[in-house]
Amino acid sequence: MPRRQGYALLTTLVAGTAALAAAVASGTSLITDGREAPYGGSPARTAARSPAAPAHSTGTWVATWTGAPVSAEPRSGQGYPGRTIRNIVHTSVGGDAARITVSNLFGAVPLVIDQATVKTRRVTFGGTPSVTVAAGRQAVSDPVVVPVAPDTDLEVTLRTPRAGGPVTQHPNSHQTSYLADDDGTWSTTRWRYLTAVDVRNTASPGAIVVIGDSLTAGSGSTTDADSRWTDVLSDRLGHTYGIANQGIAGNRLLRDSPLSRNGVKNVGGPSGAHRFERDVLSVAGARTVIIALGINDVQQYPQEPDPRRVTAGLRALTERAHAQGLRVVGATLTPFHGYATWTPERNSVRLAVNEEIRAGRIFDAFIDFDRAVRDPYAPDRILPEYDSGDRLHFNDAGYRALGHAIDLGAVDGTPKADAF
């Protein structure tokens, strides 16, 4: 996918860094105290990230990238003492300053980070270069005055000086990151500890937060090609919005992931219902939510046989988002005939869910992903040219079709006034 680096915008943003530097130097508070906060929206964390206040009204922080914490990394009980974790993330919107969120959600002991950087610029936490994050908690950094370009790769490094784990991770990122020490550098497709990068941008309308499963995370897409459908959406919007991709492979709407599958713990993470506060309502600058969940409830064991439970779960998320003043857009469930778990009965559940979505009784607007990728001659299957090979996940062309199926007007606007 072509990457537009946004140099014109970057020039404008650089001009604003001096003013921000003066604010930081004079002690102007850009985030509240209580930078170390639990998951679940404590008052301190909610005030710090201002999720319910759109960026266009506050002129403050917008998420340019997110990576939902999924699980404890296998065999990482000691962490990575003395190593530098080089997380590479791809930005959506640009800004003239940045802040990061680091997570120890799955850790058993306090996480110590003694050095953090954004684009080699040193990051502080509460005015100090190091931070200790308690097990099960997270920390939001101070602002760092550094221009962040839209639609580009950004390196965020974290150094852990001593043993401590397990490591909180987002595996299967479809992006190459690195782990380095004095003996060498190793590539990886895991994001470790880092869960969000926010930028300061006074012109952005806000962030579009996408909660989904492997089809949102980009399973089947080309590594480092930035070809997830959320990347396509960011391109089509001209990188004016922040795009917060909170897709987790294997994620379900109604059930938490099994504790272990094939020896790997916490595959799929907590359910969409359980992580909605953490991964949607607390995202900086959130304005619109796209919900792309439900197919794993239909096809994973134990399967959900009642479509009314799925639609009720989707409607409950919509109501929670409306309570925060957010617009909600939902996606229909895509075909999977030919995948190992397909049966006519499970497909009928999928079709019933889609019928309710199309009827307009769940979301403010909907995206018809099903129609965008199904084979018109065999509508319970995805088009062969969009198939990654397993009859469920898409290749780059398939994700491009999903990204182009979105009516850009649907992700803007206001929530429906009346409850469903």
Secondary structure, 3 states (H helix, E strand, C coil): CCCCCCHHHHHHHHHCHHHHHHHHHCCCCCCCCCCEEECCCCHHHHHHHCCCCCHHHHCCEEEEEECCCCEECCCCCCCCCCEEEEEEEECCCCECCEEEEEECCCCCCCEEECEEEECCEECCECCECCEEECCCEEEECCCECCCECCCCEEEEEEEECCCCCCCEEECCCCCCEEEEECCEEEEECCEECEEEEEEECCCCCCEEEEEECHHHHCCCCCCCCCCCHHHHHHHHCCCCCEEEEEECCCCCCCCCCCCEECCEECCCCCCHHHHHHHHHHCCCCEEEEEEECCHHHHHCCCCCCCHHHHHHHHHHHHHHHHHCCCEEEEECCCCCCCCCCCCHHHHHHHHHHHHHHHCCCCCCEEECHHHHHEECCEEEEECHHHECCCCCCECHHHHHHHHHCCCHHHHCCCCCCCCC
